[in-house]
Amino acid sequence: MSDPDLALRFTEQELAMLGKTADGLSAYMGKSVLAEVGVDDDAEWVIFAIPIGTDEKPDENAMHVQMGGPGARFVGNRGGLDLDNESYDCQYLWAIQITADPEARFVRLDDQGEEFDFSNELGELLPFDMSEEDLPDPDLELLEDLGEDDEDLPEIDDDAELRPKGPLH
């Protein structure tokens, strides 16, 4: 049987995935996304939030959290902020909590702090694929004979209307 203190803690691999998620969200959104690790009732959680600039008008409908300050623990980049000494007003995006439930180690909370989804696999709750599949070697691809004929390629209808597959936000 595992130690209950360790069962409700993120592993180093899970913390790395959460840090990469914060960094990926920062790049995707064009804004710093912070990921702070905390503990409630002996279970760890990670909150994802965007710092609100002093010149920005906060969204009154959005949930706000204070992040940073002495003792705060973060994963991923910190957006160039002094999070060890300062705390910042942030717009809460979502969170991941660890639970003692054997059917759902992780629970994802939505932008209002309500349970949204759950899983025993952290990667299933994250917005990006975090699998570590090996990428093809580009040097080997260059050696392949691409050939001159394109009879295997599908025909393209130049008059067809092009639409994105999913949301672009």
C-alpha positions in Angstrom: 0.0 0.0 0.0 1.3 3.5 -0.8 2.0 6.2 1.6 -1.1 8.5 1.7 1.1 11.6 1.7 2.7 10.5 -1.6 -0.5 9.3 -3.1 -2.0 12.8 -3.2 1.1 14.5 -4.6 2.1 15.1 -8.2 5.1 13.0 -9.4 8.1 14.8 -11.0 6.9 13.6 -14.4 3.4 15.0 -13.8 4.8 18.3 -12.6 6.9 18.5 -15.8 3.8 17.9 -17.9 1.9 20.6 -16.1 4.9 23.0 -16.6 5.0 22.3 -20.3 1.3 22.9 -20.4 1.7 26.3 -18.9 4.5 27.1 -21.3 2.4 25.8 -24.3 -0.6 27.9 -23.2 1.6 31.0 -22.9 2.8 30.5 -26.5 -0.7 29.7 -27.8 -2.4 32.6 -26.1 0.4 35.1 -26.5 0.2 35.9 -22.7 2.1 34.6 -19.7 0.2 31.7 -18.2 1.3 30.8 -14.6 0.9 27.4 -13.0 1.1 27.5 -9.2 1.2 24.3 -7.2 -0.6 24.2 -3.8 -2.0 21.8 -1.2 -5.5 21.6 0.2 -6.6 18.9 2.6 -3.3 17.1 2.0 -4.0 16.9 -1.7 -2.0 18.9 -4.3 -3.5 21.0 -7.1 -2.2 23.3 -9.8 -4.0 26.5 -10.8 -3.5 27.9 -14.3 -4.0 31.7 -14.5 -3.0 34.8 -16.4 -1.4 37.8 -14.5 -3.4 41.0 -14.9 -1.3 44.0 -15.8 -1.6 47.2 -13.8 -2.8 48.9 -17.0 -5.4 46.2 -17.8 -9.1 46.4 -16.8 -9.9 43.0 -15.1 -12.8 41.0 -16.5 -15.5 41.4 -13.8 -17.1 38.1 -14.8 -13.9 36.1 -14.5 -12.7 34.5 -11.4 -9.6 36.1 -9.9 -6.8 34.5 -7.7 -3.7 35.9 -6.1 -0.6 34.0 -7.2 3.0 34.2 -6.0 4.6 35.5 -2.8 6.9 33.8 -0.3 6.7 30.1 -0.4 4.8 29.9 -3.6 5.7 27.0 -5.9 5.5 27.2 -9.7 6.0 24.8 -12.6 6.9 26.1 -16.1 8.2 29.5 -16.9 7.2 32.4 -14.7 6.7 35.0 -17.4 9.6 37.1 -16.2 7.7 37.9 -12.9 9.2 38.0 -9.4 6.9 35.5 -8.0 9.0 34.6 -5.0 8.6 38.1 -3.5 5.5 39.6 -5.1 1.9 38.3 -5.4 -0.1 39.2 -8.5 -3.8 39.4 -9.3 -4.5 36.8 -11.9 -7.5 35.7 -14.1 -8.1 32.1 -13.2 -8.3 29.8 -16.2 -8.7 26.3 -14.8 -7.1 23.8 -12.3 -6.1 20.2 -11.8 -6.6 18.6 -8.4 -5.4 15.2 -7.2 -8.1 13.1 -5.5 -8.0 9.9 -3.3 -10.7 8.4 -5.6 -9.2 5.2 -7.2 -11.4 5.8 -10.3 -10.2 9.4 -10.8 -6.7 10.4 -9.6 -7.1 13.8 -11.3 -10.0 16.2 -11.5 -10.1 19.2 -13.8 -11.9 22.3 -12.7 -13.3 24.8 -15.2 -13.0 28.6 -15.2 -15.6 28.8 -12.4 -13.9 26.3 -10.2 -16.5 23.6 -10.8 -15.5 20.0 -11.6 -15.4 19.6 -15.3 -13.7 16.3 -16.1 -11.7 13.5 -14.4 -9.3 10.8 -15.3 -6.6 8.5 -13.9 -4.4 9.8 -16.7 -3.2 13.4 -16.4 -2.6 13.7 -20.2 -6.3 13.1 -20.9 -7.1 16.4 -19.1 -4.5 18.6 -20.6 -5.2 20.7 -23.8 -2.0 19.5 -25.6 -0.8 16.1 -26.5 2.1 15.4 -24.1 3.1 12.0 -25.6 6.8 11.6 -26.0 6.7 9.8 -29.4 9.9 9.9 -31.4 9.7 12.3 -34.3 10.9 11.1 -37.7 14.6 11.8 -38.5 14.6 14.6 -41.0 17.8 13.4 -42.5 16.2 10.1 -43.4 13.2 11.8 -45.0 15.5 13.7 -47.3 17.0 10.5 -48.5 13.6 9.1 -49.6 12.9 9.1 -53.3 9.9 11.4 -53.6 9.5 10.7 -57.3 8.1 13.0 -59.9 4.6 11.7 -60.4 1.8 12.9 -58.2 -0.9 10.4 -59.3 -1.3 9.2 -55.6 -2.2 12.7 -54.4 -5.9 13.6 -54.1 -7.2 16.2 -56.5 -7.8 19.6 -55.1 -10.9 21.5 -55.9 -9.7 25.2 -56.2 -13.3 26.4 -56.0 -14.0 24.6 -52.6 -14.6 26.7 -49.6 -11.9 26.1 -47.0 -13.0 26.1 -43.3 -11.1 25.3 -40.2 -11.7 22.0 -38.6 -12.4 23.3 -35.1 -12.4 26.4 -32.9 -9.6 28.8 -33.4 -9.6 30.4 -30.0 
